[in-house]
């Protein structure tokens, strides 16, 4: 029996819970986190590698959570994703 190919439409990575907007109706409850985390570049890229070890095809890899533009290394992360 051959290997089953795993495909998915969409997967999300949450690189940070930090956000400065403090929206009253935040659907992700970001203002409620007292010590929001931020993943390092190494941890995010390790997670991306693990996802592509599990899945043969991911149509849409999205970055969500807090304000991802607060993460200084996101441009490097996007560049890293191009290898997949």
Beta strands, then each sheet from edge to edge (+ up, - down):
strand 1: 7-16
strand 2: 57-65
sheet 1: 1+ 2+
end
